[in-house]
C-alpha cells in the first residue's frame, strides 16, 4: 500500500459516523472563527493605511 492511499471503511458504525460529524463540526467552526479574525484584522489594517 502506498503512503497516500485512502482506506475506506465500508463497515462504519453509528459511533464512528457521529465522531466524524463532531470532528467536522469543530473544523468548520474553527474555519469560521479564522475568517472573522482575518476579516477584522484586514479592516483595521485598511483603516490605519487610509
N, C-alpha and C positions, 0 to 999 in steps of 0.2 A: 504494500500500500504506500502511495506517495504521501509526502508531508502535507500537501494541500487538499487531499481527498476529503470529501464530505461524507460522513457516515450518517445514513438516515435510519432512524429507529421507527419502523412502522408499527411497532407494538407499544406505543406510548400509552401510559395510563393517565387517569384524570389528574393525579398529583403532579406529574411532570408537565402537563398542559397548564395547570394552574401556576406552577412555578415559572414557566415560560412567560405567561401573561403578566405575572407580577414583575419579573425582571424587565420585560419590555416596557411596562408602565414606568418603572424607575428611570429607564434610559430616556424615554420620551419626556418625562417631567424634567430631567436634567437638561435635555436639549432646549426646552422652553426657557428654563432659567438662564442658560448661557445666552440665548437670543436676546432676552430682556437686558441682561448685563451689558452685552456688546452694544446694543442699540443705545442704551443710556450713556455709555462711555463715548460713543460717536457723537451724540448730541452735545455733550459737554465739550468735547474737543472742537467741534464746529463752532459752538458758541464762543469759545475762547479765541479761535482763529479769526472770527468775523469781527 
